[in-house]
Amino acid sequence: MRIGLGGESISVEPILVFSGAYLLGSVPFGILVSHLLRAPDPRKEGSGNIGATNVMRTSGLGGALLTLAGDFLKGWAPTYFAQCLGFGTYMVGAVGLSSFLGHLFPLYLGFRGGKGVATGAGVMAAVAPGLLVGCAILFLVLVGLTRYVSLGSIGAALGAPASALIFHEELATFLLSLAMGSFVVLRHRENIQRLLKGKEPKLSLPHSR
């Protein structure tokens, strides 16, 4: 279906997919899971972030895993759906980026969202699963050695575009990983400051609620 706009016709389908991806990305699974488990609002506890790491502090390991799954799937689902519709690589990347930006700037929370690590990973799982595996290994190694989740996230964010170049991924994949990786690093600027000062909290595994 196409509509006329300023003398030109525009396909409605991509507009609907982009909008749907953004709205899905805006869903705050960390808050929904916390409410479901009758746990504290993660925005008011710990680091104040709605992602899985802070939800683990406020809701336990089970809540963190549910949040991680929800944030991952809202990145993967619209991106995979765009592929099923036959969108080109750049359009697929744009859909994935829409979902990712929805998480960072959610409509439902006054455009104050999370850091995008899990949602970005979901997008990459659809676009370049091999690249995601490499970044996930890097994340686990860094977290395992240091117990700093933020350091693992930053390392994976920087490693994604670097790996895309090294392994000659498509330009669209490189640009997507560069855009998401840059946002992730920017979202971790306070963590970087704490890491430099030696004040960043290390990962601990609380009992599940």
C-alpha positions in Angstrom: 0.0 0.0 0.0 1.3 3.5 -0.9 0.1 7.0 0.0 0.7 10.3 -1.8 2.7 12.9 0.1 3.9 16.2 -1.6 3.5 14.8 -5.1 5.4 11.6 -4.2 4.2 8.2 -3.2 5.5 6.6 0.0 5.1 2.9 1.0 3.1 2.6 4.2 4.6 -0.7 5.1 8.1 0.5 6.1 6.5 3.4 8.0 4.3 1.0 10.0 7.3 -1.4 10.6 9.5 1.4 11.8 6.8 2.8 14.1 6.0 -0.7 15.4 9.7 -1.4 16.1 10.1 1.8 18.0 6.9 1.3 20.1 8.0 -2.3 20.9 11.5 -1.1 21.8 9.9 1.4 24.1 8.3 -1.4 26.2 10.0 -1.2 29.7 10.4 -4.9 30.5 12.5 -4.1 33.6 9.6 -2.2 35.1 6.9 -4.7 34.0 8.9 -7.6 35.4 9.5 -5.8 38.7 5.8 -5.0 39.0 4.9 -8.6 38.2 7.3 -9.9 40.9 6.1 -7.2 43.3 9.6 -5.9 43.6 10.8 -2.3 43.8 10.7 -0.1 40.8 14.3 -0.3 39.4 14.2 3.4 38.5 14.1 4.1 42.3 16.7 1.6 43.5 20.3 0.8 42.7 21.6 2.6 39.7 18.1 3.7 38.6 18.5 1.9 35.3 15.7 -0.3 33.9 18.1 -3.0 32.4 18.7 -6.5 33.6 21.7 -5.7 35.8 19.9 -3.3 38.0 16.7 -5.4 38.0 18.9 -8.2 39.4 19.8 -5.9 42.3 16.1 -5.1 43.0 14.3 -8.3 41.9 16.8 -11.1 42.0 18.2 -13.3 39.3 14.9 -14.5 38.0 13.7 -11.0 37.4 17.0 -10.2 35.7 16.7 -13.1 33.3 13.1 -12.2 32.4 14.1 -8.6 31.7 17.1 -9.7 29.7 14.9 -12.0 27.6 12.3 -9.3 27.0 14.8 -6.6 26.1 16.6 -9.1 23.7 13.4 -10.2 22.0 12.1 -6.7 21.4 15.3 -6.1 19.4 15.3 -9.4 17.5 11.6 -9.7 16.7 11.0 -6.5 14.6 14.4 -6.9 12.9 13.7 -10.5 11.9 10.2 -9.5 10.8 11.7 -6.9 8.5 13.9 -9.6 7.0 10.8 -11.8 6.5 9.1 -9.0 4.6 12.0 -8.9 2.2 13.5 -5.5 3.2 17.0 -4.8 2.0 19.9 -4.8 4.4 19.9 -1.1 5.1 16.1 -1.1 5.7 16.4 -4.1 8.0 19.2 -2.2 9.9 17.0 0.9 10.2 14.2 -1.2 11.7 16.5 -2.7 14.2 17.9 0.7 15.0 14.3 1.9 15.5 13.7 -0.7 18.2 17.1 0.0 19.8 16.3 3.7 20.0 12.9 2.9 21.4 14.7 1.3 24.3 17.0 4.2 24.8 14.3 6.9 24.4 11.0 5.1 25.2 7.8 6.9 24.5 6.2 5.5 27.6 8.8 6.7 30.0 9.3 10.3 28.9 12.2 9.2 26.6 14.3 8.1 29.5 15.3 4.5 28.9 18.0 2.0 29.4 21.5 1.5 27.9 20.6 -0.7 25.0 22.9 -3.7 25.5 20.4 -6.5 25.4 18.2 -4.9 22.8 21.2 -4.2 20.6 22.2 -7.8 21.0 18.8 -8.9 19.9 19.1 -6.7 16.7 22.5 -8.2 16.0 21.2 -11.7 16.5 18.9 -11.2 13.5 21.4 -9.3 11.4 24.7 -10.9 12.1 24.5 -13.8 14.6 28.1 -14.8 14.1 29.2 -11.3 15.1 27.0 -11.4 18.1 28.5 -14.7 19.3 32.0 -13.2 19.2 30.9 -10.1 21.1 29.0 -12.3 23.7 32.2 -14.2 24.3 34.2 -11.0 24.7 31.5 -9.7 27.1 31.6 -12.9 29.2 35.4 -13.0 29.3 35.6 -9.3 30.5 32.9 -9.8 33.1 34.4 -13.1 34.2 37.8 -11.6 34.7 36.8 -8.3 36.3 33.1 -8.8 37.5 32.3 -5.4 35.9 29.2 -5.8 33.7 29.7 -2.3 32.5 33.2 -3.1 31.2 31.9 -6.2 29.4 29.2 -4.1 27.8 31.6 -1.4 26.7 34.0 -4.0 25.4 31.3 -5.7 23.4 30.0 -2.4 22.0 33.4 -1.4 20.8 34.2 -4.9 19.6 31.1 -5.2 17.3 32.1 -2.6 14.7 35.7 -3.6 14.9 34.8 -7.2 14.2 32.5 -6.1 11.4 35.5 -4.5 9.7 37.9 -7.4 10.4 35.5 -10.1 9.1 34.3 -8.0 6.1 30.7 -7.8 7.1 28.3 -5.8 4.9 28.6 -2.0 5.1 25.1 -1.9 6.5 26.0 -4.2 9.3 29.1 -2.2 10.1 27.2 1.1 10.2 24.5 -0.4 12.4 27.0 -1.9 14.9 28.9 1.4 14.9 25.7 3.4 15.6 24.5 1.1 18.4 27.9 0.6 19.9 28.4 4.4 20.0 25.1 4.9 21.9 26.0 2.1 24.3 29.3 3.6 25.1 27.8 7.1 25.6 25.1 5.6 27.9 27.9 4.1 30.0 29.8 7.4 30.4 29.0 7.5 34.2 30.2 3.9 34.5 33.4 4.8 32.7 34.0 7.6 35.2 33.4 5.3 38.1 35.7 2.6 36.6 38.5 5.2 36.3 38.0 6.1 40.0 37.7 2.5 41.1 34.2 3.1 42.4 32.2 0.9 40.0 30.2 -1.8 41.8 31.1 -5.3 40.8 28.6 -8.0 39.8 27.1 -10.1 42.6 24.5 -12.8 42.3 21.7 -12.4 44.8 19.2 -15.1 45.6 16.2 -15.1 43.3 12.9 -13.8 44.7 
